[in-house]
């Protein structure tokens, strides 16, 4: 374990709730499963301690992260109390929120949330517990933070019930799913989630990874971590295609989707390819009434981390222009090793107006932040 000394404050940015960055991807987590005990019934706590969780994935005892970066974390992100990164609120404040003048931060917890567990009822119980824990541990003592509505996404009905339970509580920013679901994301088993989210006016935040039980590639488990990382973009292209072609946005025209940690330079190429195929085969999908690229531009927002860095900077500007600069939102991925510093994450070539929109304005508008 890499325990850092007190973080340096020589890069502190002036705080401003008017113009400070909005960070759309902060990975807070429980210190241990014991943190969720107060939010679980006696039955589920006994079950959890006796039988444990059984995730649908191919890693039996360890996550697919390089061992040189335990928990995929920055080496200086381990708090002085010896806990895991992003478990200590005071350290999170000092090292991240205060240091970079973050005006709002959206939490996307990925550890011990129960999402994708083989036992759907346990998955639902853990999701509810995680949502209560987020409020008590982070959001109530730190008003700059917003929670995600964690849902047991393989159970559409239970997920919809959890969304409706949290609807109207502005401490929640979006509904959190993962990119690798057991079936393509547009399948009707997931439609109750989209219906409840649209009804509540909550975007769907889809973060990469997931516990589908299937490999990220189309032909088996990869050999290397670098393949796993690259496959994130592939999994997101598949889910975008599925959502569009299954007619999700025709059924729920107000639904908004945020893709988190997927990159975004692939969006124009996907849009072009889908439009060309749709133009020739649209009779197969009469429910897709517009060119697919129109749905991409209307219904999707994307976080900036990881930011593509082409050799010719103007190529990145071309991608942003195709998508619309109002569709990009800053994300740091704190406390992970590939963290993006808001001071340097965006190229100067974007210009001050678009940079400010991406750093703050777009997220404020989408999430209706003050």
Residue pairs with C-beta under 8 A, 6 or more apart in sequence:
1 70
1 78
1 82
2 70
2 73
2 75
2 76
2 78
3 78
3 79
3 80
3 82
4 75
4 76
4 77
4 78
4 80
5 80
6 80
6 94
7 76
7 91
7 94
7 95
7 99
9 94
9 99
11 99
11 100
11 343
12 98
12 99
12 101
13 20
13 99
13 100
13 101
13 342
13 343
14 101
15 98
15 101
15 103
16 101
16 103
17 103
17 370
18 103
19 103
19 356
19 360
20 100
20 101
20 102
20 103
20 360
21 100
21 101
21 102
21 103
21 330
21 342
21 359
21 360
22 102
22 103
22 104
22 105
22 106
22 329
22 330
22 359
22 360
22 363
22 364
22 367
22 369
23 96
23 100
23 102
23 104
23 105
23 106
23 330
23 331
23 332
23 334
23 342
24 106
24 258
24 260
24 303
24 329
24 330
24 331
24 363
25 106
25 108
25 207
25 260
25 261
25 303
25 305
25 331
25 332
25 333
25 334
26 86
26 92
26 96
26 105
26 106
26 107
26 108
26 145
26 332
26 334
27 86
27 107
27 108
27 109
27 110
27 333
27 334
27 335
27 336
28 86
28 87
28 92
28 107
28 109
28 134
28 137
28 138
28 145
29 84
29 85
29 86
29 87
29 109
29 110
29 111
29 112
30 36
30 87
30 109
30 111
30 112
30 130
30 133
31 83
31 84
31 87
33 48
33 112
35 133
35 137
36 112
36 126
36 129
36 130
36 133
37 45
39 128
39 129
39 130
39 132
39 133
40 48
40 125
40 126
40 129
41 125
44 122
44 125
44 126
47 122
48 122
48 126
53 112
53 114
53 117
53 119
53 122
53 126
54 117
54 118
54 119
55 116
55 117
55 118
55 211
56 116
56 117
56 118
56 182
56 211
56 212
56 213
57 116
57 211
57 212
57 213
58 213
58 215
58 221
63 71
63 72
64 225
64 228
65 71
65 72
65 225
66 72
66 225
69 75
69 336
69 337
71 84
71 85
72 336
72 337
73 84
73 85
73 335
73 336
73 337
74 85
74 334
74 335
74 336
74 337
74 339
75 337
76 95
77 85
77 86
77 95
77 334
77 335
78 84
78 85
79 85
79 87
79 88
79 91
80 88
80 91
81 88
81 91
85 335
86 92
86 334
86 335
89 137
89 138
89 141
89 142
92 334
93 142
95 335
96 102
96 105
96 332
96 334
96 335
97 105
97 142
97 144
97 145
100 332
100 341
100 342
100 343
102 144
102 342
103 144
103 360
103 369
104 144
104 145
104 146
104 363
104 364
104 367
104 369
105 144
105 145
105 146
106 145
106 146
106 148
106 173
106 174
106 205
106 363
106 367
107 134
107 138
107 139
107 145
107 146
107 147
107 148
108 148
108 176
108 205
108 207
108 260
109 130
109 134
109 148
109 150
109 176
110 207
110 209
112 126
112 130
113 126
113 127
113 130
113 150
114 122
114 123
114 124
114 125
114 126
114 127
114 129
114 130
114 150
114 152
115 123
115 127
115 150
115 151
115 152
115 153
115 176
115 177
115 178
115 210
115 211
116 123
116 153
116 154
116 178
116 181
116 182
116 210
116 211
116 212
117 123
117 126
117 152
117 211
120 152
120 154
120 155
120 158
123 152
123 154
123 155
123 158
124 152
124 155
124 158
124 159
124 162
126 152
127 150
127 151
127 152
127 158
127 159
127 162
128 162
128 165
130 150
131 147
131 149
131 150
131 162
131 166
131 172
134 147
134 148
134 150
135 147
135 171
138 145
138 147
139 145
139 146
139 147
139 171
146 171
146 172
146 173
146 367
146 369
147 171
147 172
147 173
148 172
148 173
148 174
148 175
148 176
148 205
149 162
149 163
149 166
149 172
149 174
149 175
149 176
149 202
150 162
150 176
151 158
151 159
151 162
151 163
151 175
151 176
151 177
151 193
152 158
152 159
152 162
153 159
153 177
153 178
153 181
153 190
153 193
154 181
154 182
154 189
156 189
156 190
156 191
156 192
156 193
157 192
159 175
159 192
159 193
159 196
160 192
160 193
160 195
160 196
161 196
163 175
163 193
163 196
163 197
163 200
163 202
164 196
164 199
164 200
166 172
166 200
167 196
167 199
167 200
167 202
168 200
170 368
172 202
173 202
173 203
173 205
173 367
174 202
174 203
174 204
174 205
174 258
174 367
175 193
175 196
175 197
175 202
175 203
175 204
175 205
176 205
176 207
177 185
177 193
177 204
177 205
177 206
177 207
178 206
178 207
178 208
178 209
178 210
178 211
179 185
179 206
179 207
179 208
179 209
179 210
179 232
179 235
179 236
179 239
179 259
179 262
180 208
180 209
180 210
180 211
180 212
180 214
180 216
180 235
181 190
181 210
181 212
181 239
182 212
182 213
182 214
183 189
183 190
184 238
184 239
184 242
184 246
185 206
185 239
185 242
185 243
186 239
186 241
186 242
186 243
186 244
186 245
186 246
186 247
186 248
187 242
187 246
188 246
191 248
191 251
193 204
194 204
194 248
194 251
194 252
194 255
195 252
197 203
197 204
197 255
198 252
198 254
198 255
201 254
203 256
203 257
203 258
203 301
203 366
203 367
204 255
204 256
204 257
204 258
205 257
205 258
205 260
206 236
206 239
206 257
206 258
206 259
206 260
207 260
207 261
208 232
208 235
208 236
208 260
208 261
208 262
209 232
210 235
215 221
215 222
216 222
216 227
216 228
216 231
216 232
216 234
216 235
217 227
217 231
217 234
222 228
222 231
232 261
232 262
232 263
233 262
233 263
233 266
235 262
236 259
236 262
236 263
236 266
237 266
237 270
240 259
240 267
240 270
240 296
240 300
241 270
241 274
241 292
243 249
243 257
243 295
243 299
244 274
244 288
244 292
244 295
244 296
245 285
245 288
245 292
247 285
247 287
247 288
248 255
249 255
249 295
249 298
249 299
250 287
250 288
250 289
255 299
256 299
256 300
256 301
256 366
257 299
257 300
257 301
258 300
258 301
258 302
258 303
258 329
258 366
259 300
259 301
259 302
259 303
260 303
260 331
261 303
261 305
261 306
261 331
261 333
262 302
262 303
263 306
263 307
263 308
264 302
264 304
264 308
264 319
264 323
264 328
265 308
265 310
265 316
265 319
267 296
267 300
267 302
267 319
267 322
267 323
268 318
268 319
268 322
268 323
270 296
271 292
271 293
271 296
271 297
271 322
272 293
274 291
274 292
274 293
274 296
275 291
275 292
275 293
278 285
278 288
278 291
278 292
279 291
282 288
288 295
296 323
297 323
297 324
297 327
300 327
301 327
301 328
301 329
301 362
301 366
302 323
302 327
302 328
302 329
303 328
303 329
303 330
303 331
304 328
304 329
304 330
304 331
304 340
304 345
304 346
304 358
305 330
305 331
305 332
305 333
305 338
305 339
305 340
305 345
306 333
306 338
306 340
307 340
307 345
307 346
308 316
308 319
309 316
310 316
313 347
313 349
314 349
316 347
316 349
317 349
317 350
320 328
320 350
320 354
325 350
325 354
325 357
325 358
325 362
326 357
326 362
326 365
327 362
328 358
328 362
329 358
329 362
329 363
329 366
330 340
330 342
330 345
330 346
330 358
330 359
330 360
330 363
331 340
332 339
332 340
332 341
332 342
332 345
333 339
333 340
342 359
346 355
346 358
346 359
348 355
350 358
363 369
